[in-house]
Amino acid sequence: MTDTPRPETPLVETEDRIHPGGRIVVGVDGSAESLSALRRGARMAERLGCSLVGVTVWEYPPSWPGYVMGGWDPERDAHTISEDAAREVFGAKPPSWYSTVVRSGSAARQLIAEAEDAEMLIVGSRGLGGFTGLLLGSVSRSVVEHADCPVLVIHGS
């Protein structure tokens, strides 16, 4: 049996690196894991010359009966969570390359939409909801499965 030479297959250069000037998106819900994700995103964005977007998503609970409960305003709470996270990670004045987005709807869907054309999406492994002991929460699992960009999942705080 003789070995027939195989034709040389040229290596195709893929665009699998983070580009300076691109965007890194981080899910921020106030949990320890999301603060770790924001810290990691900040280090990466600063070193790689990218902008960083902290995304906080809110929605009424599925059992919400349609009336305001004692003045509770989930959108206001989401803005507070976003501001507190920025202050925790960056101090009193966030850098110019950091911005925030607060949206209503499904957290996974909104993060996936915001990460369209992003260099990377970073999320905590588990947010404020869910069950203790799960390796991944429902949001992190969903973005890993459906995001069009690389996803970094931060475990622990």
SVG drawing of the C-alpha trace seen along z (x, -y; Angstrom):
<svg xmlns="http://www.w3.org/2000/svg" viewBox="-54 -60 58 62">
<polyline fill="none" stroke="black" stroke-width="0.4" points="0.0,0.0 1.5,-3.3 0.8,-6.6 -0.6,-9.0 0.2,-12.6 -2.7,-14.7 -3.1,-18.0 -2.0,-20.8 -5.0,-22.4 -4.4,-26.1 -5.0,-27.3 -7.8,-29.8 -7.2,-32.7 -10.3,-33.2 -11.3,-36.3 -11.3,-34.7 -9.6,-37.5 -10.9,-40.4 -10.5,-43.6 -9.4,-46.9 -12.2,-49.3 -14.9,-46.6 -17.5,-46.2 -17.5,-43.8 -21.0,-43.3 -21.5,-42.2 -24.7,-41.1 -25.1,-43.1 -27.8,-42.0 -26.1,-43.0 -25.1,-39.4 -21.6,-38.7 -21.0,-36.7 -22.2,-39.6 -19.8,-42.0 -17.0,-39.5 -18.0,-39.5 -18.0,-43.3 -14.5,-43.4 -13.2,-40.8 -14.8,-42.7 -13.3,-46.0 -9.8,-44.5 -10.2,-43.0 -11.7,-46.1 -9.0,-48.3 -6.1,-46.0 -7.7,-45.4 -8.8,-48.9 -12.5,-47.9 -15.6,-49.7 -17.5,-47.9 -21.3,-47.9 -23.0,-46.8 -26.5,-45.5 -29.1,-45.3 -32.5,-43.8 -35.7,-43.9 -39.2,-42.5 -42.3,-42.0 -42.5,-38.6 -44.7,-36.1 -47.2,-36.1 -47.5,-39.9 -51.2,-40.7 -51.0,-44.0 -51.1,-46.6 -48.3,-48.4 -47.3,-46.8 -46.5,-49.5 -44.7,-51.7 -42.3,-49.0 -40.7,-50.1 -38.5,-47.3 -37.2,-49.7 -36.0,-52.1 -34.5,-49.1 -32.6,-48.1 -31.1,-51.5 -30.0,-51.5 -28.4,-48.0 -26.6,-49.3 -25.3,-52.4 -24.3,-50.5 -22.4,-47.9 -20.5,-50.7 -19.6,-52.4 -18.5,-49.1 -16.2,-48.3 -15.0,-51.7 -15.5,-54.0 -17.1,-57.4 -16.4,-58.0 -16.6,-55.2 -14.1,-55.4 -15.2,-57.0 -15.1,-53.6 -17.8,-52.2 -21.6,-52.7 -24.7,-51.1 -28.0,-49.9 -31.1,-49.1 -33.8,-47.2 -37.1,-45.4 -37.8,-41.9 -36.2,-38.5 -32.6,-38.8 -31.2,-36.2 -32.9,-37.7 -31.9,-41.2 -28.2,-40.2 -28.1,-38.2 -29.5,-41.2 -27.1,-43.7 -24.2,-41.4 -24.9,-41.3 -21.7,-42.3 -19.9,-42.4 -16.4,-40.9 -17.6,-39.0 -20.4,-38.6 -19.6,-38.0 -22.1,-36.8 -22.0,-35.3 -22.7,-31.6 -25.7,-32.3 -27.6,-35.5 -30.0,-36.5 -32.6,-33.9 -32.4,-30.2 -31.5,-27.3 -28.4,-26.9 -26.1,-24.2 -26.8,-24.6 -23.6,-24.8 -25.2,-27.4 -28.3,-29.5 -30.9,-29.7 -29.7,-33.0 -26.0,-32.0 -27.1,-28.7 -29.3,-30.4 -26.7,-33.0 -24.0,-30.3 -26.3,-28.4 -27.6,-31.3 -25.2,-34.3 -23.4,-35.0 -20.2,-36.0 -17.9,-34.2 -19.4,-34.0 -17.3,-34.0 -19.1,-32.6 -17.6,-33.6 -18.0,-31.1 -18.0,-32.1 -17.2,-35.5"/>
</svg>
